[in-house]
């Protein structure tokens, strides 16, 4: 390989949500951008995460709606599903369409795309290796690039636990999204966002699902009364949920996998078609050459940065799953814009309090800002105001009246500190609450905003009415 060094202005490693958005924004700000990606553009989110999971969830909802139409006085024959066609639709009509759109946008913004695996060998240089078995650093192989600025957006990968090697019928979330069939029995280890979402999706598709969670609750980051609504719905679908449980081991043959787990010191086994492990993700920072730079990571592999994403090496930035803050695609979007702006000298900064989090469970969960407990810990005189979807005409007409909207606010001046939603459309409704948190609005601002009737947005206003002491429909 040639030892010639190519000089580049702004280089981005990783074409996932953070990387490709950073590339587009940097280009818009006048930078000459090079994006290095070893896999498919769009990263985990578009290819094997956020987007395809929502497609599978949507398919499950359609099947359930078809089979539950008697609620509306509609009699139908039991609906059937051709899962191969479902998977084909998910891949070709959803994933491929979105990833090709990303490539088109990058080309439109004149971003140079290099296929390969980037390895740093100093604070100003890297090499792009062919995708495949890693060659030794001392061989000095690969395309060598000298950069003025670098944004690292290498994402994360699923954590593998002892006794559950990802192989055959033991799969990670990627494998769980691409099963060749709907399992009759499906075990999910880990009841976080991904585990709960896909457990619900496969239950809707007809599988009997068992969730094994090590903590005392699934969806542990959400307020307990919100989780209670989701848990009740899972149980209605026939999902078995074991909490404070430890997954011990797995054995498999050509047609099944047997999972051994322990609760209260007692071991039990479940025989299933597949076992999916979703116990968290590990940042991809351990094999990209950071040891040859001034960039520092913490004990979990998260890169240490300032509020603009800048590392201890001033011209290297880190965004997305490898940086601080929640591992969410929309956080990566924002971090990418902030880092690109910082390189161009803009006064940008990351603010994680205003980052919404959504779980596409049944019903959906969405939160933003501070919880009541977090506000109390800060010494704030905190108040809450809640309005149930049972009092909303649109939710009742959709036969989805479970859940509620809740504001968290400062009692002294009614400044909004956070918002929580469990119920229909939570993933869309949280945007208004995010605006309120980021805009330091108060409850009266929301109360005086006319919301259309009958819509699912009304409980957002109604909860604000409750908070200021003038409730109407409760």
VEXTOR-736348 format. One record per residue (C-alpha): x, y, z; residue in three letters; residue number from 1. Coordinates in nm, 3 decimals, padded with zeros to 5 digits. Example, Ala and Ser with C-alpha at 12.3 -4.5 7.8 and 13.67 -1.06 7.14 Angstrom:
2
      c1      c2      c3 res   n
  01.230 -00.450  00.780 Ala   1
  01.367 -00.106  00.714 Ser   2
//
This chain:
474
      c1      c2      c3 res   n
  00.000  00.000  00.000 Unk   1
  00.117  00.353 -00.070 Unk   2
  00.243  00.561  00.221 Unk   3
  00.109  00.886  00.070 Unk   4
 -00.093  01.093  00.316 Unk   5
 -00.416  01.250  00.195 Unk   6
 -00.510  01.577  00.364 Unk   7
 -00.874  01.626  00.458 Unk   8
 -01.056  01.911  00.633 Unk   9
 -01.334  01.750  00.838 Unk  10
 -01.343  01.373  00.869 Unk  11
 -01.628  01.179  01.031 Unk  12
 -01.598  00.816  01.137 Unk  13
 -01.937  00.645  01.127 Unk  14
 -02.240  00.703  00.908 Unk  15
 -02.511  00.644  01.167 Unk  16
 -02.758  00.907  01.295 Unk  17
 -02.487  01.119  01.456 Unk  18
 -02.231  01.083  01.181 Unk  19
 -02.441  01.149  00.874 Unk  20
 -02.621  01.444  01.035 Unk  21
 -02.286  01.589  01.142 Unk  22
 -02.163  01.548  00.784 Unk  23
 -02.463  01.729  00.638 Unk  24
 -02.447  02.015  00.889 Unk  25
 -02.069  02.053  00.847 Unk  26
 -02.117  02.073  00.471 Unk  27
 -02.393  02.331  00.512 Unk  28
 -02.150  02.538  00.720 Unk  29
 -01.894  02.536  00.440 Unk  30
 -01.665  02.253  00.548 Unk  31
 -01.522  01.996  00.308 Unk  32
 -01.639  01.669  00.458 Unk  33
 -01.523  01.310  00.431 Unk  34
 -01.736  01.035  00.589 Unk  35
 -01.583  00.693  00.659 Unk  36
 -01.825  00.403  00.710 Unk  37
 -01.740  00.033  00.729 Unk  38
 -02.098 -00.093  00.699 Unk  39
 -02.428  00.043  00.572 Unk  40
 -02.510  00.412  00.592 Unk  41
 -02.766  00.486  00.862 Unk  42
 -02.592  00.280  01.128 Unk  43
 -02.772  00.060  01.378 Unk  44
 -03.076  00.288  01.396 Unk  45
 -03.181  00.274  01.032 Unk  46
 -03.058 -00.077  00.954 Unk  47
 -03.110 -00.296  01.261 Unk  48
 -03.255 -00.078  01.534 Unk  49
 -03.503  00.207  01.571 Unk  50
 -03.654  00.200  01.223 Unk  51
 -03.698 -00.174  01.148 Unk  52
 -03.823 -00.237  01.502 Unk  53
 -04.100  00.018  01.453 Unk  54
 -04.193 -00.154  01.127 Unk  55
 -04.224 -00.487  01.308 Unk  56
 -04.422 -00.321  01.588 Unk  57
 -04.656 -00.168  01.328 Unk  58
 -04.712 -00.508  01.167 Unk  59
 -04.805 -00.654  01.506 Unk  60
 -05.052 -00.372  01.567 Unk  61
 -05.216 -00.428  01.227 Unk  62
 -05.261 -00.798  01.299 Unk  63
 -05.414 -00.727  01.639 Unk  64
 -05.645 -00.461  01.497 Unk  65
 -05.767 -00.705  01.234 Unk  66
 -05.838 -00.973  01.492 Unk  67
 -05.992 -00.739  01.752 Unk  68
 -06.236 -00.559  01.522 Unk  69
 -06.536 -00.698  01.715 Unk  70
 -06.490 -00.408  01.958 Unk  71
 -06.633 -00.187  01.682 Unk  72
 -06.908 -00.430  01.587 Unk  73
 -06.706 -00.563  01.294 Unk  74
 -06.697 -00.939  01.240 Unk  75
 -06.400 -01.079  01.048 Unk  76
 -06.235 -01.410  00.986 Unk  77
 -05.916 -01.459  01.193 Unk  78
 -05.635 -01.274  01.017 Unk  79
 -05.324 -01.464  00.910 Unk  80
 -04.972 -01.340  00.848 Unk  81
 -04.705 -01.433  00.593 Unk  82
 -04.403 -01.342  00.801 Unk  83
 -04.160 -01.376  00.510 Unk  84
 -04.355 -01.101  00.331 Unk  85
 -04.357 -00.895  00.651 Unk  86
 -03.979 -00.920  00.674 Unk  87
 -03.943 -00.840  00.304 Unk  88
 -04.161 -00.528  00.343 Unk  89
 -03.963 -00.421  00.648 Unk  90
 -03.635 -00.449  00.462 Unk  91
 -03.718 -00.324  00.114 Unk  92
 -03.994 -00.071  00.173 Unk  93
 -03.871  00.072  00.503 Unk  94
 -03.501  00.010  00.575 Unk  95
 -03.367  00.021  00.219 Unk  96
 -03.574  00.328  00.139 Unk  97
 -03.445  00.519  00.441 Unk  98
 -03.079  00.422  00.397 Unk  99
 -03.083  00.511  00.027 Unk 100
 -03.230  00.845  00.128 Unk 101
 -02.934  00.907  00.358 Unk 102
 -02.690  00.831  00.076 Unk 103
 -02.877  01.070 -00.154 Unk 104
 -02.862  01.350  00.105 Unk 105
 -02.490  01.302  00.160 Unk 106
 -02.422  01.314 -00.214 Unk 107
 -02.642  01.624 -00.245 Unk 108
 -02.424  01.795  00.016 Unk 109
 -02.107  01.683 -00.166 Unk 110
 -01.988  01.466  00.122 Unk 111
 -01.708  01.231  00.019 Unk 112
 -01.790  00.875  00.130 Unk 113
 -01.511  00.624  00.191 Unk 114
 -01.597  00.261  00.258 Unk 115
 -01.367  00.105  00.513 Unk 116
 -01.270  00.080  00.879 Unk 117
 -01.097  00.384  01.029 Unk 118
 -00.815  00.336  01.280 Unk 119
 -00.650  00.634  01.450 Unk 120
 -00.273  00.639  01.484 Unk 121
 -00.229  00.994  01.618 Unk 122
 -00.425  01.308  01.709 Unk 123
 -00.412  01.420  01.347 Unk 124
 -00.393  01.106  01.134 Unk 125
 -00.582  00.785  01.075 Unk 126
 -00.580  00.497  00.833 Unk 127
 -00.875  00.344  00.649 Unk 128
 -00.844 -00.032  00.648 Unk 129
 -01.035 -00.271  00.421 Unk 130
 -01.336 -00.418  00.600 Unk 131
 -01.243 -00.762  00.729 Unk 132
 -00.982 -00.915  00.960 Unk 133
 -00.782 -00.639  01.128 Unk 134
 -00.422 -00.603  01.014 Unk 135
 -00.151 -00.515  01.263 Unk 136
 -00.094 -00.143  01.320 Unk 137
  00.279 -00.175  01.266 Unk 138
  00.223 -00.291  00.908 Unk 139
  00.136  00.071  00.824 Unk 140
 -00.123 -00.046  00.575 Unk 141
 -00.437  00.124  00.455 Unk 142
 -00.522  00.464  00.315 Unk 143
 -00.356  00.724  00.538 Unk 144
 -00.545  01.046  00.604 Unk 145
 -00.439  01.362  00.784 Unk 146
 -00.734  01.563  00.915 Unk 147
 -00.787  01.914  01.044 Unk 148
 -01.092  01.808  01.246 Unk 149
 -01.240  01.470  01.333 Unk 150
 -01.582  01.365  01.460 Unk 151
 -01.599  01.010  01.596 Unk 152
 -01.946  00.854  01.574 Unk 153
 -01.874  00.481  01.589 Unk 154
 -02.187  00.383  01.780 Unk 155
 -02.231  00.079  02.001 Unk 156
 -02.291 -00.296  01.993 Unk 157
 -02.501 -00.540  02.199 Unk 158
 -02.355 -00.674  02.524 Unk 159
 -02.312 -01.051  02.535 Unk 160
 -02.356 -01.219  02.875 Unk 161
 -02.201 -01.544  03.004 Unk 162
 -02.392 -01.852  02.902 Unk 163
 -02.566 -01.678  02.612 Unk 164
 -02.324 -01.654  02.322 Unk 165
 -02.492 -01.497  02.020 Unk 166
 -02.521 -01.799  01.796 Unk 167
 -02.796 -02.006  01.641 Unk 168
 -03.114 -01.962  01.843 Unk 169
 -02.961 -01.718  02.092 Unk 170
 -02.975 -01.380  01.921 Unk 171
 -02.912 -01.013  01.990 Unk 172
 -03.160 -00.741  01.895 Unk 173
 -03.044 -00.755  01.531 Unk 174
 -03.121 -01.124  01.517 Unk 175
 -03.449 -01.066  01.698 Unk 176
 -03.558 -00.826  01.426 Unk 177
 -03.470 -01.074  01.151 Unk 178
 -03.613 -01.403  01.272 Unk 179
 -03.717 -01.626  00.981 Unk 180
 -04.044 -01.715  01.155 Unk 181
 -04.274 -01.603  01.432 Unk 182
 -04.170 -01.812  01.732 Unk 183
 -04.432 -02.004  01.925 Unk 184
 -04.222 -01.952  02.239 Unk 185
 -03.988 -01.654  02.268 Unk 186
 -03.765 -01.567  02.563 Unk 187
 -03.640 -01.211  02.606 Unk 188
 -03.358 -01.149  02.853 Unk 189
 -03.365 -00.784  02.954 Unk 190
 -03.679 -00.576  03.001 Unk 191
 -03.546 -00.238  02.893 Unk 192
 -03.657 -00.034  02.592 Unk 193
 -03.561 -00.285  02.322 Unk 194
 -03.663 -00.597  02.511 Unk 195
 -04.005 -00.460  02.604 Unk 196
 -04.073 -00.322  02.256 Unk 197
 -03.992 -00.647  02.076 Unk 198
 -04.161 -00.859  02.342 Unk 199
 -04.480 -00.664  02.275 Unk 200
 -04.434 -00.684  01.899 Unk 201
 -04.392 -01.061  01.893 Unk 202
 -04.678 -01.108  02.140 Unk 203
 -04.899 -00.913  01.898 Unk 204
 -04.776 -01.135  01.615 Unk 205
 -04.887 -01.445  01.805 Unk 206
 -04.586 -01.559  02.007 Unk 207
 -04.596 -01.654  02.372 Unk 208
 -04.327 -01.434  02.526 Unk 209
 -04.137 -01.455  02.853 Unk 210
 -03.932 -01.158  02.979 Unk 211
 -03.650 -01.224  03.226 Unk 212
 -03.532 -00.901  03.394 Unk 213
 -03.254 -00.876  03.651 Unk 214
 -03.384 -00.560  03.820 Unk 215
 -03.702 -00.535  04.026 Unk 216
 -03.898 -00.384  03.736 Unk 217
 -03.898 -00.375  03.360 Unk 218
 -03.840 -00.030  03.204 Unk 219
 -03.657  00.067  03.519 Unk 220
 -03.583  00.424  03.408 Unk 221
 -03.950  00.522  03.393 Unk 222
 -04.177  00.623  03.681 Unk 223
 -04.345  00.319  03.837 Unk 224
 -04.707  00.418  03.771 Unk 225
 -04.620  00.459  03.401 Unk 226
 -04.459  00.114  03.389 Unk 227
 -04.763 -00.033  03.565 Unk 228
 -04.983  00.058  03.266 Unk 229
 -04.746 -00.117  03.023 Unk 230
 -04.706 -00.418  03.249 Unk 231
 -05.081 -00.467  03.271 Unk 232
 -05.105 -00.456  02.893 Unk 233
 -04.825 -00.711  02.852 Unk 234
 -05.002 -00.946  03.090 Unk 235
 -05.324 -00.908  02.888 Unk 236
 -05.126 -01.029  02.585 Unk 237
 -05.016 -01.335  02.783 Unk 238
 -04.658 -01.220  02.835 Unk 239
 -04.489 -01.370  03.141 Unk 240
 -04.262 -01.124  03.323 Unk 241
 -04.004 -01.239  03.579 Unk 242
 -03.822 -00.960  03.762 Unk 243
 -03.529 -00.980  04.006 Unk 244
 -03.436 -01.280  03.793 Unk 245
 -03.094 -01.400  03.680 Unk 246
 -03.034 -01.566  03.345 Unk 247
 -02.799 -01.859  03.414 Unk 248
 -02.735 -02.050  03.093 Unk 249
 -02.869 -02.169  02.760 Unk 250
 -02.846 -02.491  02.564 Unk 251
 -02.979 -02.543  02.215 Unk 252
 -03.034 -02.793  01.939 Unk 253
 -03.151 -02.754  01.580 Unk 254
 -03.510 -02.670  01.676 Unk 255
 -03.510 -02.508  02.020 Unk 256
 -03.319 -02.336  02.298 Unk 257
 -03.356 -02.409  02.669 Unk 258
 -03.299 -02.117  02.904 Unk 259
 -03.217 -02.165  03.271 Unk 260
 -03.291 -01.875  03.504 Unk 261
 -03.312 -01.814  03.877 Unk 262
 -03.566 -01.627  04.092 Unk 263
 -03.542 -01.613  04.473 Unk 264
 -03.273 -01.880  04.470 Unk 265
 -03.486 -02.126  04.271 Unk 266
 -03.380 -02.231  03.922 Unk 267
 -03.630 -02.293  03.643 Unk 268
 -03.607 -02.368  03.271 Unk 269
 -03.799 -02.254  02.964 Unk 270
 -03.785 -02.426  02.627 Unk 271
 -03.831 -02.178  02.344 Unk 272
 -03.785 -02.138  01.971 Unk 273
 -03.553 -01.840  02.018 Unk 274
 -03.392 -01.644  02.301 Unk 275
 -03.313 -01.275  02.249 Unk 276
 -03.065 -01.100  02.482 Unk 277
 -03.113 -00.724  02.522 Unk 278
 -02.927 -00.627  02.837 Unk 279
 -02.760 -00.312  02.706 Unk 280
 -02.501 -00.191  02.459 Unk 281
 -02.126 -00.127  02.468 Unk 282
 -01.968  00.180  02.302 Unk 283
 -01.743  00.104  02.006 Unk 284
 -01.432  00.277  02.141 Unk 285
 -01.209 -00.017  02.228 Unk 286
 -01.068 -00.095  01.884 Unk 287
 -01.034  00.233  01.693 Unk 288
 -00.689  00.347  01.803 Unk 289
 -00.785  00.594  02.076 Unk 290
 -00.479  00.481  02.271 Unk 291
 -00.265  00.661  02.012 Unk 292
 -00.437  00.993  02.085 Unk 293
 -00.505  01.221  02.383 Unk 294
 -00.872  01.117  02.383 Unk 295
 -00.980  00.974  02.719 Unk 296
 -01.263  00.734  02.803 Unk 297
 -01.424  00.638  03.133 Unk 298
 -01.444  00.286  03.277 Unk 299
 -01.742  00.208  03.052 Unk 300
 -01.571  00.316  02.732 Unk 301
 -01.762  00.646  02.705 Unk 302
 -01.547  00.926  02.562 Unk 303
 -01.496  01.227  02.790 Unk 304
 -01.602  01.549  02.617 Unk 305
 -01.697  01.907  02.690 Unk 306
 -02.044  02.050  02.621 Unk 307
 -01.967  02.077  02.249 Unk 308
 -01.846  01.718  02.218 Unk 309
 -01.477  01.818  02.210 Unk 310
 -01.237  01.563  02.359 Unk 311
 -00.902  01.618  02.532 Unk 312
 -00.759  01.633  02.182 Unk 313
 -00.898  01.975  02.077 Unk 314
 -00.970  01.891  01.714 Unk 315
 -01.134  01.553  01.785 Unk 316
 -01.503  01.535  01.878 Unk 317
 -01.715  01.240  01.996 Unk 318
 -02.092  01.206  01.949 Unk 319
 -02.372  00.951  01.973 Unk 320
 -02.356  00.630  02.173 Unk 321
 -01.985  00.673  02.251 Unk 322
 -02.046  01.012  02.419 Unk 323
 -02.223  01.106  02.742 Unk 324
 -02.601  01.130  02.759 Unk 325
 -02.868  00.874  02.668 Unk 326
 -02.796  00.636  02.380 Unk 327
 -03.069  00.773  02.155 Unk 328
 -03.061  00.850  01.783 Unk 329
 -03.214  01.198  01.824 Unk 330
 -02.951  01.282  02.087 Unk 331
 -02.688  01.182  01.830 Unk 332
 -02.860  01.402  01.567 Unk 333
 -02.829  01.701  01.798 Unk 334
 -02.474  01.623  01.907 Unk 335
 -02.371  01.597  01.543 Unk 336
 -02.508  01.944  01.471 Unk 337
 -02.340  02.085  01.782 Unk 338
 -01.999  01.937  01.693 Unk 339
 -02.022  02.055  01.332 Unk 340
 -02.114  02.401  01.455 Unk 341
 -01.827  02.405  01.705 Unk 342
 -01.579  02.325  01.429 Unk 343
 -01.714  02.625  01.236 Unk 344
 -01.677  02.849  01.542 Unk 345
 -02.046  02.859  01.630 Unk 346
 -02.160  02.904  01.991 Unk 347
 -02.322  02.561  02.024 Unk 348
 -02.374  02.335  02.326 Unk 349
 -02.541  02.008  02.423 Unk 350
 -02.822  02.005  02.681 Unk 351
 -02.934  01.659  02.787 Unk 352
 -03.216  01.771  03.020 Unk 353
 -03.428  01.853  02.718 Unk 354
 -03.370  01.523  02.536 Unk 355
 -03.696  01.323  02.517 Unk 356
 -03.692  00.944  02.557 Unk 357
 -03.953  00.715  02.404 Unk 358
 -04.034  00.348  02.441 Unk 359
 -04.265  00.210  02.171 Unk 360
 -04.438 -00.030  02.407 Unk 361
 -04.814 -00.091  02.433 Unk 362
 -04.910  00.175  02.520 Unk 363
 -04.619  00.402  02.438 Unk 364
 -04.407  00.572  02.704 Unk 365
 -04.239  00.911  02.661 Unk 366
 -04.056  01.140  02.901 Unk 367
 -03.855  01.462  02.891 Unk 368
 -03.679  01.678  03.149 Unk 369
 -03.679  01.605  03.520 Unk 370
 -03.888  01.349  03.704 Unk 371
 -04.055  01.446  04.031 Unk 372
 -03.786  01.260  04.226 Unk 373
 -03.504  01.431  04.036 Unk 374
 -03.657  01.774  04.095 Unk 375
 -03.690  01.702  04.468 Unk 376
 -03.325  01.597  04.481 Unk 377
 -03.236  01.940  04.342 Unk 378
 -03.424  02.106  04.627 Unk 379
 -03.704  02.235  04.406 Unk 380
 -04.052  02.286  04.548 Unk 381
 -04.194  02.047  04.294 Unk 382
 -04.551  01.987  04.187 Unk 383
 -04.718  01.747  03.944 Unk 384
 -05.039  01.762  03.743 Unk 385
 -05.193  01.463  03.567 Unk 386
 -05.478  01.411  03.320 Unk 387
 -05.598  01.062  03.218 Unk 388
 -05.661  00.954  02.859 Unk 389
 -05.987  00.808  02.993 Unk 390
 -06.115  01.168  02.993 Unk 391
 -06.018  01.227  02.629 Unk 392
 -06.282  01.173  02.361 Unk 393
 -06.033  01.084  02.089 Unk 394
 -05.861  00.819  02.302 Unk 395
 -06.196  00.667  02.401 Unk 396
 -06.311  00.657  02.038 Unk 397
 -05.989  00.474  01.947 Unk 398
 -06.051  00.226  02.231 Unk 399
 -05.710  00.329  02.371 Unk 400
 -05.805  00.512  02.689 Unk 401
 -05.530  00.374  02.913 Unk 402
 -05.263  00.599  03.057 Unk 403
 -05.214  00.967  03.131 Unk 404
 -05.019  01.287  03.069 Unk 405
 -04.826  01.442  03.357 Unk 406
 -04.642  01.772  03.397 Unk 407
 -04.364  01.819  03.652 Unk 408
 -04.326  02.186  03.752 Unk 409
 -04.193  02.432  04.008 Unk 410
 -04.479  02.510  04.247 Unk 411
 -04.348  02.859  04.316 Unk 412
 -04.371  03.001  03.963 Unk 413
 -04.526  02.710  03.765 Unk 414
 -04.214  02.678  03.546 Unk 415
 -04.223  02.346  03.360 Unk 416
 -03.943  02.107  03.458 Unk 417
 -04.048  01.788  03.284 Unk 418
 -04.322  01.587  03.122 Unk 419
 -04.435  01.224  03.118 Unk 420
 -04.682  01.043  02.893 Unk 421
 -04.804  00.686  02.890 Unk 422
 -05.077  00.628  02.636 Unk 423
 -05.170  00.648  02.268 Unk 424
 -04.948  00.870  02.055 Unk 425
 -04.703  00.941  02.337 Unk 426
 -04.408  00.930  02.095 Unk 427
 -04.554  01.223  01.899 Unk 428
 -04.709  01.418  02.187 Unk 429
 -04.380  01.440  02.379 Unk 430
 -04.248  01.692  02.124 Unk 431
 -04.473  01.965  02.267 Unk 432
 -04.355  01.885  02.618 Unk 433
 -03.994  01.894  02.498 Unk 434
 -04.054  02.240  02.355 Unk 435
 -04.198  02.351  02.687 Unk 436
 -03.900  02.218  02.883 Unk 437
 -03.642  02.360  02.645 Unk 438
 -03.824  02.693  02.628 Unk 439
 -03.853  02.726  03.009 Unk 440
 -04.227  02.776  02.964 Unk 441
 -04.480  02.770  03.247 Unk 442
 -04.810  02.585  03.281 Unk 443
 -05.015  02.888  03.182 Unk 444
 -04.834  02.902  02.845 Unk 445
 -04.967  02.554  02.772 Unk 446
 -05.309  02.616  02.925 Unk 447
 -05.361  02.920  02.702 Unk 448
 -05.255  02.732  02.387 Unk 449
 -05.570  02.618  02.206 Unk 450
 -05.548  02.249  02.121 Unk 451
 -05.777  02.104  01.850 Unk 452
 -06.072  01.887  01.951 Unk 453
 -06.112  01.592  01.948 Unk 454
 -05.743  01.498  01.942 Unk 455
 -05.492  01.313  02.155 Unk 456
 -05.310  01.642  02.211 Unk 457
 -05.579  01.778  02.443 Unk 458
 -05.459  01.595  02.758 Unk 459
 -05.135  01.796  02.734 Unk 460
 -05.339  02.115  02.779 Unk 461
 -05.581  01.956  03.025 Unk 462
 -05.297  01.847  03.253 Unk 463
 -05.169  02.206  03.251 Unk 464
 -05.520  02.322  03.347 Unk 465
 -05.506  02.081  03.641 Unk 466
 -05.170  02.226  03.743 Unk 467
 -05.294  02.586  03.755 Unk 468
 -05.608  02.485  03.946 Unk 469
 -05.871  02.518  03.670 Unk 470
 -05.942  02.167  03.539 Unk 471
 -06.229  02.129  03.293 Unk 472
 -06.279  01.764  03.202 Unk 473
 -06.180  01.592  03.522 Unk 474
//
